[in-house]
Amino acid sequence: MVICHNDALAGDVYVNHGIVLQAMRNRGGAFARVLRNPLHPFTITRDLVRYRSRRIHRLVVNLTTVDEAALRSTYGSIGPQSVVIGNGVDLDVWSMPTDEERLAARGRLGLAPEDSMVLFVGHEFGRKGLPELIDAVAALPDAHLMVVGGTVDLIAAQERMPSAQAMGARLHFLGAQPDPRGAFIAADVFCLPSAYESYGLVVLEALACGVPVVGTRTGCLPDVVVDGVNGALVERTAADVRAGLERVLAGDRAAIRAASRAAAAAHLLVRGSAAVSRRVSRSRCRSPAVTEIVHVVRSDGFAGGESFVAQLARAQAQQGIGSPSSEANPPECAGCSVTLCRMLLRQRCPT
């Protein structure tokens, strides 16, 4: 079994990371945006061939229900089978802090125990809605906004906004962080009023840390955020973002944090990998089949995909599935470094 992404027009399973035309529609002026970048017409035509054909892929894995709906509305009749299998999160890495850990993290960021802290993580400030978020938090007099990510130029542009200057010391730009978990641990709420997300793994990471999420209906948010339970789904306006933040901050903090963690627990890393394996197994033969990992090609660009496969290999090893090559640490090509993550697996069919 071959799992492919992006440019590859070959492989049993294709992972849909988003529909380019839908992304352009969400940001407005789709026609002009498509023409402005000569790669966009090529991508749209390539994907038309990909999704209409019954011979190129056996299965299309969409990361969210939003992406599958966009796929069908954009390309109509789809040749291969199409399913929704979201990304997973490692609950050991992204864990809920103790009260002591949380107080210590907030102290390192200069926050008092009574301060409310809104967290934003991302690099594309405009697409992800940071200007709207700054306007929203500026109207919440007791709230701080912590921004992780961005370049020096992007941060400088945001700092010049009138609402940013009005916030003064309540606005904190931390820049790019190699490990942002300290910010998640300190946060009261995470906010992502994005115009478009292919998935938005950062949302799951926030929930895993027990941090409720306020965001727009894009990417994984409609699948993992339940309004009033572990966050709020809002429109991409400063007024609606502010209202969503107020609702969450006024809620039962302990109950909301527990519900947030529970939502992330439903999206374990291994569970998503196993779901892909089962789908392809069922598509190849009528009787039960086993997908055995025999080789992983290293990739600088898709370390998350490799982690997926490594997690599934460990689960197989624990269950005694596979040949000696399917061990806890699957073999790699030491010399391989490719931008397309390719996972080569062998299929055993009892029939």
N, C-alpha and C positions, 0 to 999 in steps of 0.2 A: 504494500500500500504506500502510495506517495501522497504526502500532504503539501500543498503549495500555497503561496500567497502572491498577491499583487500582479507582477508582469507575466508569470508563468502561465502558458496555455497548455499545460499538460499536468496530469496528476489525478489520482482517484478522488481526493478531497480538496476542495478549494475553500479557503477561509476568507469570507467577505469582510473586509475592514471598512466598508462604507461605500456609498454610491456617490461618485463625484458630482453628478448632476444635482442630486438632492442637496449636497453640501452647498452648491452654488445657489440653489433656490432659497435655502434657509438664510443666506446672508444678503439676499436681495440682488436684483440686477443680474440674474443668472446668465442671460444671453451675452451680455458684455463681458462678464467674468470668463466665460468659456472661450470667447474669441481672443481675449487678452493673453491667454497662455496657450501656445500651440500644442502643448502636451494634452490638454483637456479633450479636444476633439478626437485625438488618437485613443485616449483612454476610454472614452464613451463608445467609440466604434469597436474597440477590442472587446469590451465587456458585453456589447450586444452579441458578438459572435460567441463569446464564452457562455453566456446564460441561455441563449436560444438552442445551442447544440446539445444533443444527447450523447455525443461521443467524446467530448473533451474531459468532462468530469462526471463521476458517479454521484457525488454528493456536494452540495454547497452548505457550508456551516456559516450561519449568520450569528454574530455575537449578541444581537439584541432583537427584540420584536419590532422595534422601530426600523432597523436595517432591513429585516425581511419584508416589511410592508413597503418600504421605499424601493426595494428590489422588484417587487411585483408590480407596483404602480408605474415604475420607470420602464421596465423591460417586458411587461405583459406575461405571456406564457413562458415558463421556465422549463428548460429541457431536463436537467438533473433534478433529483430529489433535493428539497430545500428544508433545512431544520434550523432551530435556534438552540445554540449551546453556548452559554456565556463563558467569559473568562473566570478564573478562580483566584482566590487569595490565600496566602499562607497565614493561617491563624496563629502560628507560633511566632512568626516575624512581626505581624501586625496584631498586637495583643492589647487588651484593655489594661490601663495602668492602675496601680493601687492609688489610694488617696494621697499617700506620701509621695509617690512618684509624680503624680499630677501637680501637687503643690510645688515640688522642687522644679519641675519643668517650667511652670508659670513664673516662679521666682527668677529663674535664669533669663527669662524674657522681660523681666521688669514689670510683671503684672501683679496687682494686688488680688487677694482671694475673692473680693467682691466684684472685680472687673469682669465684664463679658467679653469674650474673645472670639471674633469671627475669623476663620482661616480661609485663605485662597491659595491654591497651588497650581501653577501653570506658567508657560512661557509666552504663548500667544495672547497677550492681554486683551486685544481688541475682540478677537473671535470668542474668547472665553468669558467676556463680559465684565472685566475688571472695572472699566469706567462706570458702568451702571452700579456695580457693587460699592464703589467708593461713594457715589452719590447717595446710595441707600444707607450705608453705615454712618455717613456724615450726619444724617438726620436722627440717629440713635445716640443721644448725648452721653450715655454711659458705656458705650461699646468701643472696643478697639478692633482694628483690622490688621491682621498679620498676612503679608504677601510673601510667598516663597516662590522664587523663579524670576525669570526675566533677565535681560541684558542691562548694562549700564545705561544705554540710550533709551530703552523702553521704560526703565524706572524713572529716568529724568523727565521724560514726557509726561508720565502720570503725576509726578510731583508738582508739575506746573498747573495741574487742574485746579480751578478755584475751590472745589469741594475738598480736594486733597490738602490744600493749604489751610482751609478752615478747620480740618481735623487736627492739625498740629501734631502733638506727641501721641495722639491716639492711632496714628497710621505708621505702621512699621514695615519697611521693605528689608527683607532678609537676603534677597538675591538668591542665586542658585545654591542649593544645599545638597551635598552628597548623600546625606541621610536626613530626611525631613521628619522622622518619627517624633522627635522632640516637640515639634510644632503641633503635630496631631494630638499628642498626649496632653498638651496644654490647652487645646481648643475646646470651646463650648459648642460650636457649630461650624461645619464646613459649608462653603457656598460656591457653587459653580453655575452662574447664569449664562451658560455657553450657547452660542448660536448653533453649533453642531459638534458632536462628538461621535467618533466611530465606535467607541465603547466608553472610555472614561474610567480606567482601572482605579484611578485615585479616589473615586467615589467608594468603591469597595474597601479600599485601604482605610478610609475615614471611618466607615461603618464598623470595620473590624476592631478599630480602636475605641469603639463605643461613642463615636462622634456623630450626631445626627446631621443630615444633609439637606440643604435648601438649594434647589436648582431647577433648571428648565427641563422640559420634556424632550430630552435628546439623549442619545447613547443609551447606557444601561439604566438611567435614572427611573424611567417609568416601570422598569422590571424589578427594581430593588428598593425604591423609596415609596413608602405608603404614607400619604398625606395625613398628618396628625398623629402618626404612630412613631415613625423614626425620622421625621423630617417634614418637608413641604415642597410641593411642586408648584412652580410659579411661572409667570410670564416674564419676558426679558425686558422689564422696565424697572427703573429705580423704585417706583412706588410699590410695585408688587413684590419685588425682592425684599424691601423693607418690611412689608406686612408679613411675609413668610418668616423672616428672621424674628420678628416680634412674637409670632405665634409659638415658634419653637423655644425661644428663650424664656417664655412665660409658662412653659409646660412643666410637667413633673420630670425633673432632670434624671433621676434614677431610673424611672420607667423607660424614658426615651433612650437612654444609654444602653439599657439591657435589650431593647427592641432593635437598636442599631446593630449591636453585636450579633444577635440572632439572625438578622437579615444577611450579614456577611457569612455566617456559618453555613447558610444554604448554598453557598457558592465556593465550595472547597476546591483547591487546585486539582487534586487527583480526580474528583468527580467529573469535571469537564472532560479530561482526557479519556476516562473510561467511557463516557457517553459517545465520543467520536468512534472509539473502537467498536462499541456495540452496534452503532448505526451502520458502519461499513460491513461488519460481519453479517448483519441481517440482509444487506443488499447483495451479497455475493452468493449465498447459498441458503437453502431452506432449513437445514439442520444447524444446531449450534456450532459456532466456529470460534477459533482462538486467534487473536492477533498477537504475534510475538515480535517484540522489538529485537532486531539483530544489529542495527547500526544507526548511529546518529552523526550527521554531518554538521560540524561546528559552524556557527554564524556569528559575526560581530553584531549584526543588525537585529537579530531576533532571539536574544537570550531568553526571553519569556517562553518562547516555543520550545527551546531546548529543556528548560526547567519542567515544562509540561511532560515531555517525553521521559525525562529522568524520574519524575514522580511516578509515572505509570509503570516504568521498568521496575522500580522498587516494589510497587504493589504486586506486580507479577512474580517477582522473586519470592516475596513473602508467601504467595499462594502456590509456589512450586510450578509456575507456568513457564514454559520456554526452555530453550537449549542452554548450555553453559554460558553462551554469549549474552543471555538476558539476565545479567547479574545486577546487583544493587547499583553499580556504577557502569552503565553501558559504555562500550568502547567508542572512541572517537578517532577521527582522522587528525593526527597531530598537525598535519600541514595544511588542513583546510581552513580557509577564512573567506566565506562568501557572503554576499549581502542578502541572498535569498535563502531562508531557512528551509532546508529539505530534510524530511524525516523518512528514512527508508525502512519499511517494516515488511516482514514476511507473513503471509496469510496461510494458515493451515485449515483445510476444510475436511471434516471427517468423511464426507461423501465423495 
